[in-house]
Amino acid sequence: MLDRPQTTTFGKAGDGFVEAFAKGLAVISAFNGEKRSLSMADIAERTDLPRAGARRLLYTLVQLGYARIDGGLFELTPKIIELGRAFLSSAANLDFAKPIVEALARETGELCTMSVLDGVDIVYVVRVEPALSLTRSYGVGSRLPAYATSMGRVLLAGLPPQNAKAILRASRLRKLTNRTKTDPEILTAEIARAGKVGWCLVQQEIELGVCGLSAAVKNRQGTTRAAVSISFNMSRFDRKLALEVALPRLLEAAGELSGLGD
């Protein structure tokens, strides 16, 4: 499964580290998977916590209104969105960025998104869905492995080469489809090319039937801070048309978004 979370481990930390708080965050992160409702045993396994500890943390979330329990299964409530609202309201000037992405989606008739890099993943921060949806829906806050996406390769291209290579080494490079590139040398070359031209095209590597065309969004210092993307359904994808018509509009939108940089 694509978004099955990995088991959390807690290493040595400095004097300022609050382990109980870190465990609470790990419990919340454990819900970042395909299953909406989880048992206490599921949480304990995903966080590598004893069941008694997982139980206390889960019931704390329930008492605070961030989770609910029904029939022995726990699930997060909409209140959890408050924890990410501060980031989503400030990251990459989203109040100004969203209309630009909306205009791009309206003009191309395709799903358009903006994402930022977080560890080995990209995270959607803006998503505008057209009338014709893709085969699978990823909403704001969804995480996808950077190595297998056009946005991820654009974002990795904005890092110093040694940092990008370190992220590839830390990634679980696996075949998500039969077209997914997993060879580190090939991925490094793809990332370098994206950095050179400022955009990247990835076809059916994250999901069969889906193609992504992405461009870098930079700040005034020229540092890549986000990526903006057009996603195409392969049943109606025309590479020549995409590169001659959609790409110039994408680069224009990326330039507008870059103009919002600090």
C-alpha positions, 0 to 999 in steps of 0.5 A, spaced: 500 500 500 502 506 498 501 510 504 502 505 509 506 509 515 512 506 517 513 504 525 515 510 529 522 509 533 524 514 538 532 515 539 536 519 544 534 526 544 537 532 548 535 536 554 529 540 550 526 534 547 519 532 550 518 524 549 511 524 551 509 530 546 513 526 541 509 519 542 503 523 542 504 526 535 506 519 533 499 516 535 496 522 530 501 520 525 499 513 525 492 515 522 496 517 516 494 511 512 489 507 508 485 505 514 480 511 517 479 507 523 484 503 527 484 499 533 489 500 539 493 494 537 494 497 530 496 504 534 501 500 538 504 496 532 505 503 528 508 507 533 512 501 537 509 503 543 506 499 549 498 498 549 498 501 555 501 507 553 498 508 546 491 507 550 493 513 555 495 517 549 488 515 545 484 517 550 487 524 551 486 525 544 479 523 545 478 527 551 481 533 547 476 532 541 481 530 536 479 523 536 473 519 537 472 511 539 466 507 536 466 500 537 473 499 540 476 503 533 479 510 534 479 515 528 481 522 528 475 528 528 475 534 523 478 538 529 485 535 528 485 540 521 486 545 526 493 543 528 495 544 520 491 550 519 497 555 521 502 552 516 497 551 511 495 559 512 502 561 511 506 556 507 508 559 500 503 565 501 497 560 500 492 565 500 495 569 494 497 562 491 490 558 490 487 563 485 493 562 481 493 555 481 485 555 480 486 559 474 491 554 471 486 549 472 481 553 469 485 554 463 488 547 462 481 543 464 486 539 468 487 537 476 492 542 478 496 542 485 502 545 489 506 542 494 512 542 498 518 538 500 517 534 507 523 529 508 522 524 503 515 526 501 511 531 497 505 534 501 500 537 497 498 544 500 493 547 494 489 542 490 484 544 484 480 539 481 477 539 474 470 536 472 474 530 469 477 527 475 483 522 475 483 515 477 485 516 484 484 523 489 489 526 493 487 531 497 490 537 501 495 534 506 496 528 502 503 525 502 507 522 496 514 519 495 518 525 492 522 520 488 516 518 484 513 524 482 514 530 477 513 535 483 518 531 488 523 531 482 523 539 481 523 540 489 529 535 489 532 539 484 532 545 488 536 542 493 544 542 493 546 535 490 548 532 496 542 533 500 538 530 494 542 524 494 541 523 501 533 524 501 534 518 495 538 514 500 533 515 505 527 513 501 524 506 500 525 506 492 520 501 490 516 500 484 509 503 485 507 501 478 511 497 472 514 504 470 517 507 476 524 509 476 528 506 482 535 506 480 538 512 484 543 514 478 537 514 473 533 518 478 539 523 480 540 524 472 532 526 472 533 530 478 539 534 475 535 535 468 529 538 472 534 543 475 537 545 469 530 546 465 526 548 471 520 543 469 519 535 469 515 530 466 513 524 469 508 518 466 505 513 470 510 512 475 506 514 481 500 511 479 498 508 472 494 512 468 496 519 470 502 523 468 504 529 472 508 536 469 511 540 474 515 546 475 519 550 480 516 555 484 522 560 487 523 565 492 526 572 490 533 569 492 532 564 487 531 558 492 526 553 490 520 553 495 514 549 492 512 546 486 506 547 481 503 541 477 498 539 472 496 532 472 493 529 466 489 522 465 493 518 460 487 517 456 487 524 454 494 526 454 498 528 448 505 529 450 506 534 444 500 538 446 502 538 453 509 541 452 507 546 446 501 549 450 500 546 457 508 547 459 508 555 457 502 556 461 505 552 467 511 556 467 507 562 467 503 560 473 510 558 476 513 565 475 507 568 478 507 564 484 515 565 484 513 573 485 509 572 491 516 569 494 519 573 500 
